[in-house]
Amino acid sequence: MKKLISTLTLSTALTVLLLGAAPAGASSAELPPVEATCHPAGGNMCPKYEIIDVRRAGGFVETPKPIASCTVATGGGTCTITSGKTITRTVSVALGADIGFVKGQLTMSYADAEITSVSCASPPLAAGQTWAAWGMGNQYRYKVKRWYLTSVGPTIPEISTELRAFDPDGTQIYCGLA
C-alpha cells in the first residue's frame, strides 16, 4: 500500500510538471509549487528586458491632470484645497515588458497612487476664477530594450520609442489659477 501511495504521489507531481495541471481529484495544497522557467536549450525563445536611456526630471508638475480644483462664485472669495487627495502613478510599457519590472528598474513604488499630505489656499479670487492643485514628483523618460535568448544565442535587440512615467511625491503639490 505504501508503494502505491508513493507511486501515485510521483505520478501526480510528474503530471503537474509535464502538463501544468493537476489530475482530477488532486488538491492544489497537495502539489509542490511549479515555477515557470524558460529554457532556450529546449527550443524556447526566452525574452529578456532592459530599461535604457533613463532620464529623470525632479519637481515635475503633472499639469494636464489637476488633482482638485475650486471655483469662487463671488469676487473676493478664496479656496482651500485640503490634503488627502490622490495622485496617480503612471507608467508606460512596450514590447511586452511587465509594468512591475519597469517600476522596479526606475526604483518607483509599486503602489498605483500617492495620497497628498499637504494643502494650499488661494489668494482672494475674482468671481468665476478657478484655483487648482496638480501633483508633483519625478518624471522619467526611458526606452525598453527586448531580446530573446535562444539555443543558438541572443537575438538582435528591439528598442521601443521613448516612454514616460510619473512618480508622484505626496508631500508636494503645485497650486495656482487653472
C-alpha positions as CSV (number, residue, x, y, z in Angstrom):
1,M,0.0,0.0,0.0
2,K,2.8,2.4,0.9
3,K,4.5,1.8,-2.5
4,L,1.1,2.5,-4.3
5,I,0.8,5.9,-2.5
6,S,4.4,6.8,-3.3
7,T,3.8,5.9,-7.0
8,L,0.6,8.0,-7.0
9,T,2.3,11.0,-5.5
10,L,5.2,10.7,-8.0
11,S,2.6,10.4,-10.8
12,T,0.7,13.4,-9.6
13,A,3.9,15.5,-9.4
14,L,5.0,14.4,-12.9
15,T,1.6,15.2,-14.3
16,V,1.8,18.8,-12.8
17,L,5.3,19.3,-14.2
18,L,4.6,18.0,-17.7
19,L,1.1,19.2,-18.2
20,G,0.9,22.2,-15.8
21,A,-2.4,20.9,-14.4
22,A,-3.4,18.7,-11.5
23,P,-5.2,15.4,-12.2
24,A,-8.9,15.1,-11.3
25,G,-9.4,14.8,-7.6
26,A,-6.0,16.2,-6.6
27,S,-6.0,19.3,-4.4
28,S,-3.5,22.1,-5.1
29,A,-2.5,22.0,-1.5
30,E,-1.0,18.5,-2.0
31,L,1.1,19.5,-5.0
32,P,4.5,21.0,-5.0
33,P,4.8,24.6,-6.4
34,V,5.8,24.7,-10.0
35,E,8.0,27.6,-11.3
36,A,7.6,28.7,-14.8
37,T,11.0,28.9,-16.3
38,C,12.3,29.4,-19.8
39,H,14.9,27.0,-21.2
40,P,16.5,28.1,-24.5
41,A,18.1,24.7,-24.9
42,G,14.6,23.2,-25.1
43,G,13.8,25.2,-28.2
44,N,12.1,28.1,-26.3
45,M,12.8,31.7,-27.1
46,C,13.2,33.4,-23.7
47,P,12.5,37.2,-23.6
48,K,14.9,39.4,-21.7
49,Y,14.3,43.1,-20.9
50,E,16.3,46.1,-20.0
51,I,15.3,49.8,-19.3
52,I,17.7,52.1,-21.2
53,D,18.3,55.8,-21.8
54,V,16.7,56.8,-18.5
55,R,16.3,60.5,-17.8
56,R,14.7,61.8,-14.6
57,A,13.3,65.3,-14.0
58,G,12.5,66.1,-10.3
59,G,9.9,68.6,-9.3
60,F,7.8,67.8,-12.4
61,V,4.3,69.2,-12.3
62,E,1.7,66.9,-13.9
63,T,-0.3,69.8,-15.3
64,P,-2.8,68.1,-17.6
65,K,-4.4,66.3,-14.6
66,P,-5.4,68.6,-11.7
67,I,-6.0,66.5,-8.5
68,A,-8.5,69.1,-7.2
69,S,-10.0,72.5,-8.1
70,C,-12.5,75.0,-6.8
71,T,-14.2,78.0,-8.4
72,V,-15.3,81.0,-6.5
73,A,-18.8,82.3,-7.1
74,T,-18.4,85.9,-5.8
75,G,-15.5,88.2,-6.1
76,G,-13.0,88.3,-3.2
77,G,-13.7,84.6,-2.2
78,T,-10.9,82.1,-1.5
79,C,-10.5,78.4,-2.0
80,T,-8.6,75.9,0.1
81,I,-7.5,72.5,-1.3
82,T,-7.0,70.1,1.6
83,S,-4.6,67.2,2.0
84,G,-5.8,63.6,1.3
85,K,-6.1,63.9,-2.5
86,T,-5.0,61.0,-4.7
87,I,-2.2,61.5,-7.2
88,T,-2.0,58.7,-9.8
89,R,1.3,57.0,-10.6
90,T,1.6,56.4,-14.4
91,V,4.0,54.0,-16.2
92,S,4.2,53.3,-19.9
93,V,5.3,49.9,-21.2
94,A,6.1,48.4,-24.5
95,L,7.4,45.2,-26.2
96,G,5.7,43.0,-23.6
97,A,7.6,44.3,-20.6
98,D,5.8,44.0,-17.3
99,I,4.8,47.2,-15.5
100,G,6.2,45.9,-12.2
101,F,9.5,45.3,-13.9
102,V,9.6,48.8,-15.2
103,K,8.7,50.3,-11.8
104,G,11.4,48.3,-10.2
105,Q,14.0,49.4,-12.7
106,L,13.1,53.0,-12.2
107,T,13.0,52.5,-8.4
108,M,9.4,53.6,-8.2
109,S,6.9,52.5,-5.6
110,Y,4.7,49.5,-6.8
111,A,1.6,51.4,-5.5
112,D,-0.8,52.8,-8.0
113,A,-1.1,56.2,-6.3
114,E,0.1,58.5,-3.5
115,I,-2.1,60.4,-1.1
116,T,-1.1,64.1,-0.5
117,S,-0.1,65.2,2.9
118,V,-0.2,69.0,2.1
119,S,-2.8,71.6,1.3
120,C,-2.9,75.1,-0.2
121,A,-5.1,78.1,-0.1
122,S,-5.8,80.7,-2.8
123,P,-5.5,84.4,-2.5
124,P,-8.8,86.3,-3.0
125,L,-10.1,85.5,-6.4
126,A,-12.4,87.2,-8.9
127,A,-15.9,85.7,-9.5
128,G,-15.6,82.6,-11.7
129,Q,-11.9,82.1,-11.3
130,T,-10.7,78.6,-10.6
131,W,-7.9,77.6,-8.2
132,A,-6.4,74.2,-8.8
133,A,-3.8,71.8,-7.5
134,W,-1.6,69.4,-9.5
135,G,0.6,66.6,-8.4
136,M,4.3,66.9,-8.3
137,G,7.0,64.3,-8.5
138,N,9.6,62.7,-10.8
139,Q,9.0,62.3,-14.5
140,Y,11.0,59.6,-16.2
141,R,11.8,59.2,-19.9
142,Y,13.2,55.8,-21.0
143,K,13.1,53.1,-23.6
144,V,12.5,49.4,-23.3
145,K,15.0,47.0,-24.9
146,R,14.0,43.4,-25.5
147,W,15.9,40.5,-26.9
148,Y,15.5,36.7,-26.8
149,L,17.8,34.0,-25.6
150,T,17.7,31.1,-27.9
151,S,19.6,27.8,-28.2
152,V,21.9,29.5,-30.7
153,G,22.4,32.7,-28.7
154,P,20.7,36.0,-28.2
155,T,18.7,37.7,-31.0
156,I,19.2,41.2,-32.2
157,P,17.5,43.6,-29.7
158,E,14.4,45.6,-30.3
159,I,14.2,49.0,-28.8
160,S,10.9,50.9,-28.1
161,T,10.2,54.5,-28.8
162,E,10.6,56.9,-25.8
163,L,8.2,56.2,-23.0
164,R,7.2,58.2,-19.9
165,A,6.4,57.6,-16.3
166,F,5.3,59.9,-13.5
167,D,6.2,59.0,-9.9
168,P,4.2,61.4,-7.6
169,D,5.6,62.8,-4.3
170,G,2.7,63.0,-1.8
171,T,4.5,65.8,0.1
172,Q,4.4,68.2,-2.8
173,I,1.6,69.8,-4.9
174,Y,1.6,72.8,-7.2
175,C,-1.3,75.2,-6.8
176,G,-2.4,78.1,-9.0
177,L,-5.0,79.5,-11.3
178,A,-6.4,77.0,-13.7
